Amino acid sequence: MLKKVLFALPWFVAGGLTFVVIVLLNDNSRLGADNEALGELRLRYQEQVRLNARQREEFEGRIQQLQSNLQSAQNQMANLSEALQEAREMMEPVAQQVMDRISAGTTDNPATQ
């Protein structure tokens, strides 16, 4: 009986080791495929990061251009407002003269007098 056990023991050990080797080879194969997939994902991620960086630079450039345009428009509005105020101030005496003449009943052109 002991001889049978001693004879069968190496076969069980060899069978167990073979099973472990097969499991490890399967795991290794699966991990290799996972590693390859991760490598592809890493490349896509790096490309997306580069694309995002380029887009960010473009957007920042556009924002600067828009801010410059806005500042220019604000300056133009301030200049137009100032010109309008000056025109109003220049027209007040003429408008007053016209109103005075209308009140007095004279319809002559104030520019001719």
Buried (B, 14 or more C-beta within 10 A) or exposed (E): EEEEEEEEEEEEEEEEEEEEEEEEEEEEEEEEEEEEEEEEEEEEEEEEEEEEEEEEEEEEEEEEEEEEEEEEEEEEEEEEEEEEEEEEEEEEEEEEEBEEBEEEEEEEEBEEE
